[in-house]
Amino acid sequence: MTSANIESPVDESYLDSVSSCLSPRIEVTDNNETSSPNKPENYCVSIVDIVGSTQIVSTIGNSRNVRNFYAIFINTMVNTLKRHHAKVIKTVGDGIISYFPDTADSTNSTAFENVLECCFAQIEQGHNINNMLKGDRLPSISYRVSADYGNLTRVQLNNFDNEDLFGSTVNFCSKINSHAPPNGIIIGSDLYQVVRSLRPVINNYIFNEYESCYSGLGKYSYATYLVSRGQQRVINSVESLYGSLKGIKKCAFEGIAKKIPTPKILLIDDEVDDLLVLQNFLMLAGFEVKTFSSSREALRHYIEMEPSTYDLIISDIRMPELNGFQLYSKLKAVKSDVKILFSTCLEIAEEMLTLLPDLKREQLIQKPIEKQKFIEIVKKNIV
């Protein structure tokens, strides 16, 4: 299948301009005039960036293929951003910077929900992008999306259609982007505080505090949050539950809603395409996911973490360095009751059950697998 047969096809006319996007430069008029900057305002800004693009591009070689590689990603992301009313400012390397004009009003819940939905829409385009890349015999990719809210100064350059953005909000959004896991969505504390105040919005998503970023030579800590889909039950008044016999019965049979920690899953697969698909399944189902394409790096990470950090591990079987069975053996040495699922494209279920007597059939995942069935297996094994 070629890229022309897939949604968001590559615009051939765009290929000739991609090289300039990869090394952006600002040109001014002969008299070096620029227009005056607009008055600073608060907006949501977003950045989407390919993970490890420099290393990936080094394996492509042909300049035409490199341009096509970037164009597929950039075209798809730009189209997605425009559908969500974002204004694309520029590309920096393989990153795309945009902002959302409607978020100037911090009480506009629809505008902020649109920002989060745009972030998810970008992540969900990963399958289409990798199909297009595969059709053109190019390497598959993963990428990450970051968003934050704060003061921005917009500058319009003379003789240019596009404007540019300046301010610490852009800098922080770029910095936290590098902290996000592959195919993850991360937002800064300032955006989280706004969303948190918009009850209709926050109820539709799960926010897990993540790594803090530092500025000013490490002096100032800035909280970040990973975002996944999900709903929280919020009880506005506990007293009303006890105001009647009906309320008491409801408490007795249903229980008072409590904040339940999001299950954390460690996902390992050396096939990037499979890793992306399963990660997207899990994140859309509300799980927090940490991914590794290297089994040895995954083991090192697990050893460094608190043993109870992850509720479940999902590992491919056929992998270089350490295969799934070897990895499982070493993980058990760290935590004897570690919960694990094995995924494989091979029809070797009976042989596996013979090799590992303590392994149950429901711990085996045969790839490819439908999303619903996969999530059902995960939920059954995570309890």
PyMOL commands that set and color helices and strands:
alter all, ss='L'
color gray80, all
select helices_A, chain A and resi 3-5+12-22+53-57+63-83+101-104+109-124+126-135+168-177+189-197+199-202+239-242+245-254+272-284+295-304+324-334+349-355+361-363+371-382
alter helices_A, ss='H'
color red, helices_A
select strands_A, chain A and resi 41-50+87-92+95-100+143-156+163-166+185-188+205-209+213-215+220-222+224-229+264-268+288-292+312-316+340-344+364-366
alter strands_A, ss='S'
color yellow, strands_A
deselect
rebuild
show_as cartoon
